[in-house]
Amino acid sequence: MNVVFVIFLLAAILTEIDAICRYTNGQYDLSWVVDHSDNVHFQLIYRNFPRLNAWTGVAFGQSMGAGLDAVIVKVINGKVIVSDEYVRGYSPSQPDYSQDTRLQTAEYNQGTLKVRFTRPVSAVESVVDHSLKGCTPWHFITGPGIVYGNGGGGKHTRHPVIQIICLDQCRI
């Protein structure tokens, strides 16, 4: 297990420090912290996740029309897949050429999806990645979409919840 994430979890449990940030909405629970190397460590827990092939995640940027950088989490036949993707307009997201999201752990058990992953604060691919520096819009995908047989994702079941997130408040 990643040492920074262990520190993150211990800090959350023992001290409730302000650096740990979180968004929760019903069954969707995403927490994150920024380390000294400018990597964001995420933990997504989704309770009562659909038992069919489905996807969820979090996206960064102004809007689908302007283009969103997304971390897509899919469960296909019980296997968890995490992908760095880009979506523009109302078409399905596409994997980035450079996969700068790193999976730490993934588990799907009895309807609970638990995933830990990291991504850099800075953009790696200038066209499809969005920097998370400063205060930026995040789109929390709380309504899972279906994953089709070809691995492509259908539309999410609810509009994502958009919030402005200021990462400097989330540094350890």
C-alpha positions in Angstrom: 0.0 0.0 0.0 1.3 3.5 -0.8 3.0 5.1 2.2 1.5 8.5 1.6 -2.0 7.0 1.5 -1.5 5.2 4.8 -0.4 8.6 6.3 -3.5 10.1 4.7 -5.8 7.5 6.2 -4.2 7.6 9.7 -4.5 11.4 9.7 -8.1 11.2 8.7 -8.9 8.8 11.5 -6.7 10.1 14.3 -6.6 13.9 13.9 -9.3 14.9 11.4 -6.9 17.5 10.0 -8.3 20.1 7.6 -6.0 19.0 4.8 -8.1 16.0 3.9 -10.9 17.1 1.5 -14.0 15.2 0.8 -17.2 15.1 -1.3 -20.0 12.8 -0.3 -23.4 12.4 -1.8 -25.5 9.4 -0.9 -23.5 6.3 -1.8 -20.7 8.2 -3.5 -17.8 9.2 -1.3 -14.6 10.7 -2.7 -11.8 12.0 -0.5 -8.4 13.4 -1.6 -5.2 14.9 -0.3 -2.2 16.6 -2.1 1.3 15.4 -1.2 4.6 17.3 -1.2 5.4 16.0 -4.7 2.2 17.6 -6.1 0.3 14.4 -6.6 -3.4 14.1 -5.6 -4.2 10.9 -3.7 -7.9 9.9 -4.1 -10.1 7.3 -2.4 -13.5 6.6 -3.9 -16.0 4.5 -2.1 -19.3 3.8 -3.8 -21.8 1.8 -1.8 -24.6 -0.1 -3.6 -22.7 0.2 -6.9 -24.7 -1.5 -9.7 -24.2 -5.2 -10.1 -24.1 -4.9 -13.8 -21.1 -3.5 -15.8 -21.1 0.2 -14.9 -18.9 3.3 -14.5 -18.4 6.3 -12.3 -15.6 8.8 -11.6 -14.7 12.4 -11.3 -13.9 15.0 -14.0 -12.1 18.3 -14.1 -12.8 21.4 -16.2 -15.5 23.9 -17.1 -18.0 21.8 -19.0 -18.5 18.9 -21.4 -18.7 21.5 -24.2 -15.3 22.9 -23.4 -13.9 19.5 -22.7 -13.3 17.6 -19.4 -10.4 15.7 -18.1 -11.8 12.6 -16.3 -10.8 9.7 -14.1 -13.2 7.0 -15.1 -13.7 4.0 -12.9 -15.3 1.0 -14.6 -16.5 -2.3 -13.1 -16.6 -5.0 -15.9 -17.5 -8.5 -14.9 -16.4 -7.7 -11.3 -13.0 -6.4 -12.4 -12.2 -2.7 -11.6 -10.5 -0.6 -14.3 -9.3 3.0 -13.8 -8.6 5.2 -16.8 -7.4 8.7 -17.5 -9.9 10.0 -20.2 -11.1 13.0 -22.0 -14.6 14.0 -23.1 -15.7 16.9 -25.3 -19.4 17.4 -26.1 -21.9 14.7 -25.5 -20.0 11.8 -26.9 -18.4 9.0 -24.9 -15.1 9.7 -23.2 -11.9 8.5 -24.8 -8.7 7.2 -23.0 -5.8 9.7 -23.0 -2.7 8.8 -24.9 -0.7 9.4 -21.7 -2.3 7.5 -18.7 -1.1 9.7 -15.8 -3.7 8.4 -13.4 -2.1 5.6 -11.3 -4.2 2.9 -9.7 -3.1 2.0 -6.1 -5.8 -0.5 -5.0 -9.2 -1.5 -6.3 -11.8 -3.7 -4.9 -15.4 -4.5 -5.8 -17.1 -6.7 -3.2 -20.8 -7.3 -2.5 -21.9 -4.0 -4.1 -19.2 -1.8 -2.6 -16.6 -0.3 -4.9 -13.4 1.0 -3.2 -10.6 2.5 -5.3 -7.5 4.4 -4.5 -5.6 6.2 -7.2 -3.3 9.2 -7.8 -2.9 11.8 -10.5 -0.6 14.8 -10.8 -1.8 18.3 -9.9 -0.3 19.7 -13.2 -1.5 18.8 -16.6 0.6 16.3 -18.5 -1.1 16.5 -22.0 -1.9 20.1 -22.6 -4.9 19.5 -24.9 -6.8 16.8 -22.9 -5.5 17.2 -19.3 -6.6 20.0 -17.0 -4.4 21.4 -14.3 -5.9 21.2 -10.8 -3.8 24.1 -9.5 -5.7 26.9 -7.7 -9.5 26.6 -7.6 -11.0 24.6 -10.5 -14.4 23.0 -11.2 -14.8 19.3 -10.4 -17.6 17.2 -11.7 -18.6 14.4 -9.2 -20.2 11.5 -11.2 -22.6 10.3 -8.6 -25.0 8.5 -11.1 -23.2 5.6 -12.7 -23.5 4.9 -16.4 -23.7 1.5 -18.1 -20.6 -0.1 -19.7 -21.5 -1.7 -23.0 -20.0 -4.9 -24.4 -17.3 -3.1 -26.3 -16.1 -1.4 -23.1 -17.5 2.0 -24.0 -19.6 3.9 -21.5 -23.2 5.1 -21.8 -24.5 8.3 -20.3 -24.4 8.7 -16.5 -27.8 8.3 -14.8 -27.7 11.7 -13.1 -26.1 15.0 -13.9 -22.7 15.3 -12.2 -22.5 17.6 -9.2 -20.2 20.5 -10.0 -18.2 22.2 -7.2 -15.2 24.6 -7.3 -12.4 22.8 -5.4 -9.3 24.7 -4.1 -6.5 22.1 -3.8 -4.3 24.3 -1.6 -6.7 23.5 1.3 -6.0 19.8 0.8 -2.2 19.7 1.2 -0.4 17.6 3.8 
